[in-house]
Amino acid sequence: MFDLGAKGKSSDAGIYQESPMRTFIENHLTDFPSPASLEGFGVVSYHILADQGFAQAVHMQRPFNRLQAESDSGIAHFNKCFSSARRVVESLFGILASRFRLFLRPIHATQEHAKMLILTAMILHNMLAKSVPARAMRCRYLQSHDEGEEEREPPQQQEDVQNLRAKRERELLVQYFCWRDNVIRREFQDADGTMYGNERVEEVMLELTDVR
């Protein structure tokens, strides 16, 4: 799935808001896998992982902001897990530019020709990827340094029931990753920013059930 041709000055969230890709996803939410149990921590949906520039939704999760991560080791660990999962996608841009060097400099072409160049590179990349193992591709094209993500805030939106449910599911994911990776977390952050002890988990799970 792709959408090419947006202006470079436009924000990712703004582009997505006007994109037919958003309409397609929202019209096919029933095609997502059914929500699944998270090792006794509750039932959560399957998500598209987005960066700070996107608004949070039931099927689109974003990381916590830097201030939240700095005040809670559990949230910081969640952001680390989140970033590791998204790095698969972020790495693609580096691989694509290293493989097709024209993307390492400004493209002097009309908008239509530029779109055709990008689409052609995407198709060729996918064809070549079938013959080269993923690990070998990363070693061949990616640099060793790890670049941090730019922190961006999404456009302000009214917090509705679906948005609240998405935040509560994210909170359950924080608790799950802390349990899975043996990360000690002394505080728990509710959707309104209030800090609680770990006993708050069971109450949040009950509230999530009510929201559903």
C-alpha positions as CSV (number, residue, x, y, z in Angstrom):
1,M,0.0,0.0,0.0
2,F,1.4,3.4,-0.9
3,D,0.5,7.0,-1.5
4,L,2.9,9.2,-3.4
5,G,3.1,12.9,-4.4
6,A,2.5,14.9,-1.3
7,K,4.4,18.2,-0.8
8,G,7.5,18.0,1.3
9,K,6.4,20.8,3.6
10,S,3.2,18.9,4.6
11,S,3.2,17.0,7.9
12,D,2.9,13.2,8.0
13,A,-0.4,13.5,9.9
14,G,-1.8,16.0,7.5
15,I,-0.9,13.9,4.5
16,Y,-2.4,10.8,6.1
17,Q,-5.6,12.7,7.0
18,E,-6.2,13.6,3.3
19,S,-4.9,10.3,1.9
20,P,-7.1,7.6,0.3
21,M,-5.0,5.2,2.4
22,R,-6.7,6.5,5.6
23,T,-10.1,6.0,4.0
24,F,-9.2,2.5,2.9
25,I,-8.0,1.5,6.4
26,E,-11.0,3.0,8.2
27,N,-13.3,1.2,5.8
28,H,-11.6,-2.1,6.4
29,L,-11.1,-2.2,10.1
30,T,-13.0,-5.5,10.2
31,D,-10.1,-7.0,8.2
32,F,-7.7,-6.5,11.1
33,P,-7.2,-9.7,13.2
34,S,-9.5,-9.9,16.1
35,P,-8.3,-8.5,19.4
36,A,-6.2,-11.0,21.3
37,S,-5.5,-11.8,25.0
38,L,-2.2,-10.4,26.3
39,E,-0.9,-13.1,28.7
40,G,-3.6,-12.3,31.3
41,F,-3.2,-8.5,31.1
42,G,-6.4,-8.0,29.1
43,V,-7.5,-8.0,25.5
44,V,-5.9,-5.6,23.1
45,S,-6.3,-4.8,19.4
46,Y,-3.8,-5.2,16.7
47,H,-2.2,-1.9,15.8
48,I,-0.4,0.1,13.1
49,L,2.6,1.6,14.8
50,A,3.0,5.3,14.1
51,D,5.3,8.1,15.3
52,Q,4.6,11.1,17.5
53,G,3.2,13.0,14.5
54,F,0.1,10.9,14.3
55,A,-3.1,11.0,16.4
56,Q,-3.8,7.9,18.5
57,A,-6.6,5.6,17.5
58,V,-7.8,2.0,18.4
59,H,-5.8,0.6,15.4
60,M,-3.0,3.1,15.4
61,Q,-0.7,3.4,18.4
62,R,1.9,6.0,19.0
63,P,4.7,6.2,21.6
64,F,4.5,8.3,24.8
65,N,6.2,11.7,24.7
66,R,9.6,12.3,26.2
67,L,8.5,13.9,29.4
68,Q,6.3,10.9,30.2
69,A,9.1,8.5,29.4
70,E,11.6,10.4,31.6
71,S,9.2,10.2,34.6
72,D,8.4,6.5,34.3
73,S,10.8,3.6,33.6
74,G,7.9,1.4,32.4
75,I,6.9,4.0,29.8
76,A,10.5,4.4,28.8
77,H,10.7,0.6,28.3
78,F,7.5,0.6,26.3
79,N,8.9,3.3,24.0
80,K,12.1,1.3,23.5
81,C,10.0,-1.8,22.5
82,F,7.8,0.4,20.3
83,S,10.9,1.9,18.6
84,S,12.5,-1.5,18.0
85,A,9.3,-2.7,16.2
86,R,9.1,0.5,14.1
87,R,12.8,0.3,13.2
88,V,12.0,-2.4,10.6
89,V,10.0,0.3,8.7
90,E,12.5,3.1,9.4
91,S,15.3,0.9,8.1
92,L,13.6,0.6,4.8
93,F,14.2,4.3,3.9
94,G,18.0,3.9,4.5
95,I,18.1,0.6,2.5
96,L,16.2,2.2,-0.4
97,A,18.4,5.3,-0.5
98,S,21.6,3.2,-0.3
99,R,20.5,0.8,-3.0
100,F,19.2,3.5,-5.3
101,R,21.6,6.4,-4.9
102,L,19.4,9.0,-6.6
103,F,17.5,9.4,-3.3
104,L,20.7,10.6,-1.6
105,R,20.4,14.0,-3.4
106,P,17.6,16.3,-4.6
107,I,15.6,14.8,-7.4
108,H,15.4,17.3,-10.3
109,A,12.2,16.1,-12.1
110,T,8.5,16.9,-12.5
111,Q,6.2,15.7,-9.8
112,E,4.9,12.9,-12.0
113,H,8.3,11.7,-13.0
114,A,9.5,11.8,-9.3
115,K,6.5,9.7,-8.3
116,M,7.3,7.2,-11.1
117,L,11.0,7.0,-9.9
118,I,9.9,6.3,-6.4
119,L,7.3,3.7,-7.3
120,T,9.8,2.0,-9.7
121,A,12.4,1.9,-6.9
122,M,9.8,0.4,-4.5
123,I,8.8,-2.3,-7.0
124,L,12.5,-3.2,-7.8
125,H,13.3,-3.2,-4.1
126,N,10.6,-5.7,-3.3
127,M,11.6,-7.9,-6.2
128,L,15.3,-7.9,-5.0
129,A,14.3,-8.4,-1.4
130,K,12.9,-11.9,-2.3
131,S,16.4,-13.0,-3.3
132,V,18.4,-11.4,-0.4
133,P,17.9,-12.4,3.3
134,A,16.8,-9.6,5.5
135,R,19.8,-9.8,7.7
136,A,22.2,-9.6,4.8
137,M,20.3,-6.6,3.4
138,R,20.6,-4.7,6.6
139,C,24.3,-5.4,6.9
140,R,24.9,-4.4,3.3
141,Y,23.1,-1.2,3.2
142,L,22.5,0.2,6.7
143,Q,25.0,2.2,8.8
144,S,25.7,1.2,12.3
145,H,24.6,4.4,14.0
146,D,21.2,4.6,15.5
147,E,19.3,7.8,14.8
148,G,16.6,9.0,17.3
149,E,13.2,9.8,16.1
150,E,12.0,13.4,15.9
151,E,9.4,14.1,18.5
152,R,6.3,15.6,17.0
153,E,2.8,16.2,18.4
154,P,-0.3,15.4,16.4
155,P,-3.0,18.0,15.6
156,Q,-5.3,18.5,18.6
157,Q,-8.4,16.4,18.5
158,Q,-11.4,15.8,20.7
159,E,-10.9,12.8,23.0
160,D,-13.7,10.4,22.3
161,V,-14.4,6.9,23.5
162,Q,-12.3,5.3,20.8
163,N,-9.3,7.5,21.7
164,L,-9.7,6.7,25.4
165,R,-9.8,3.0,24.6
166,A,-6.6,3.3,22.6
167,K,-4.8,5.0,25.4
168,R,-6.0,2.4,27.9
169,E,-4.8,-0.4,25.6
170,R,-1.5,1.3,25.4
171,E,-1.3,1.3,29.2
172,L,-1.9,-2.4,29.3
173,L,0.9,-2.9,26.8
174,V,3.2,-0.9,29.1
175,Q,2.4,-3.3,31.9
176,Y,2.8,-6.4,29.7
177,F,6.2,-5.4,28.4
178,C,7.4,-4.6,31.9
179,W,6.3,-8.1,33.1
180,R,7.7,-9.8,30.0
181,D,11.1,-8.2,30.3
182,N,11.3,-8.1,34.1
183,V,11.4,-4.3,34.2
184,I,10.5,-3.0,37.7
185,R,8.0,-0.2,37.5
186,R,7.1,1.7,40.6
187,E,4.5,4.0,39.1
188,F,1.6,3.7,36.7
189,Q,0.4,6.5,34.5
190,D,-3.3,6.9,33.8
191,A,-4.7,8.5,30.7
192,D,-5.1,11.9,32.5
193,G,-1.5,11.9,33.6
194,T,-2.2,10.8,37.2
195,M,0.4,8.4,38.7
196,Y,-0.7,5.3,40.5
197,G,0.8,2.2,42.1
198,N,0.9,-1.1,40.3
199,E,-2.3,-2.2,41.9
200,R,-4.0,0.2,39.5
201,V,-3.6,-2.4,36.7
202,E,-6.6,-4.5,37.6
203,E,-8.8,-1.4,37.8
204,V,-7.7,-0.2,34.4
205,M,-8.5,-3.6,32.9
206,L,-12.0,-3.3,34.3
207,E,-12.4,0.2,32.9
208,L,-11.3,-1.0,29.5
209,T,-13.9,-3.7,29.6
210,D,-16.5,-1.0,30.3
211,V,-15.3,1.1,27.4
212,R,-15.7,-1.8,25.0
